[in-house]
């Protein structure tokens, strides 16, 4: 049983991290393409700022926002699984 929990945790964590990072890079590209240089470079330097950017500019960053928020959700689910399992 514990093997399935480990596999589920690895899958949710790796997919969530991939979605969050790729979505953040897309958000930075969208911000830089729309002449919002402060947001663009801030996202490159500190990825969680993409959560704020996608929320404020959903009309132009909805594609990357869907990746960022689903990745953040999967990472939160991974943290919950690890907390229940007693790892963190």
C-alpha positions as CSV (number, residue, x, y, z in Angstrom):
1,X,0.0,0.0,0.0
2,X,2.8,2.4,0.9
3,X,4.3,1.9,-2.6
4,X,1.2,3.3,-4.2
5,X,1.3,6.4,-2.0
6,X,4.9,7.0,-2.9
7,X,4.1,6.6,-6.6
8,X,1.1,9.0,-6.4
9,X,3.2,11.5,-4.5
10,X,6.0,11.4,-7.0
11,X,3.6,11.7,-9.9
12,X,1.7,14.6,-8.5
13,X,4.8,16.4,-7.4
14,X,6.7,16.1,-10.6
15,X,3.7,16.9,-12.8
16,X,2.8,19.9,-10.6
17,X,6.4,21.2,-10.6
18,X,6.6,20.9,-14.4
19,X,3.3,22.7,-14.9
20,X,4.2,25.4,-12.5
21,X,7.6,26.1,-14.0
22,X,6.6,26.0,-17.6
23,X,3.5,28.1,-16.9
24,X,5.7,30.6,-15.1
25,X,8.0,30.8,-18.1
26,X,5.1,31.3,-20.4
27,X,3.8,34.1,-18.1
28,X,7.2,35.8,-18.2
29,X,7.2,35.6,-22.0
30,X,3.6,37.0,-22.1
31,X,4.5,39.8,-19.7
32,X,7.7,40.8,-21.7
33,X,5.7,40.6,-25.0
34,X,3.1,43.0,-23.6
35,X,5.8,45.5,-22.5
36,X,5.3,44.8,-18.9
37,X,9.0,44.4,-18.2
38,X,8.8,44.7,-14.4
39,X,6.5,41.7,-14.2
40,X,8.4,39.8,-16.8
41,X,11.8,40.1,-15.2
42,X,10.3,39.6,-11.7
43,X,8.7,36.3,-12.8
44,X,12.1,35.1,-14.2
45,X,13.8,36.0,-10.9
46,X,11.1,34.7,-8.6
47,X,8.6,32.3,-10.1
48,X,5.7,32.6,-7.6
49,X,5.1,36.1,-8.8
50,X,3.5,34.5,-11.8
51,X,0.5,33.7,-9.6
52,X,0.0,37.4,-9.0
53,X,0.5,38.3,-12.7
54,X,-1.9,35.7,-14.0
55,X,-4.6,36.8,-11.5
56,X,-4.2,40.4,-12.4
57,X,-4.0,39.9,-16.2
58,X,-6.2,36.9,-16.8
59,X,-7.5,38.3,-20.1
60,X,-4.0,38.1,-21.7
61,X,-2.4,35.3,-19.5
62,X,-5.2,32.8,-19.2
63,X,-3.3,30.0,-21.0
64,X,-0.2,30.3,-18.8
65,X,-2.5,30.9,-15.8
66,X,-4.2,27.6,-16.2
67,X,-0.8,25.9,-16.1
68,X,0.4,27.9,-13.2
69,X,-2.7,27.4,-11.0
70,X,-3.0,23.7,-11.8
71,X,0.7,23.2,-11.0
72,X,0.3,25.1,-7.8
73,X,-2.7,22.9,-6.9
74,X,-0.9,19.7,-7.6
75,X,2.1,20.9,-5.5
76,X,-0.3,21.7,-2.7
77,X,-1.8,18.2,-3.0
78,X,1.7,16.8,-2.9
79,X,2.5,18.7,0.3
80,X,-0.7,17.5,1.9
81,X,0.1,13.9,1.0
82,X,3.6,14.3,2.4
83,X,2.2,15.9,5.6
84,X,-0.3,13.1,6.2
85,X,2.4,10.6,5.5
86,X,4.6,12.1,8.1
87,X,7.5,13.1,5.8
88,X,7.3,16.8,6.4
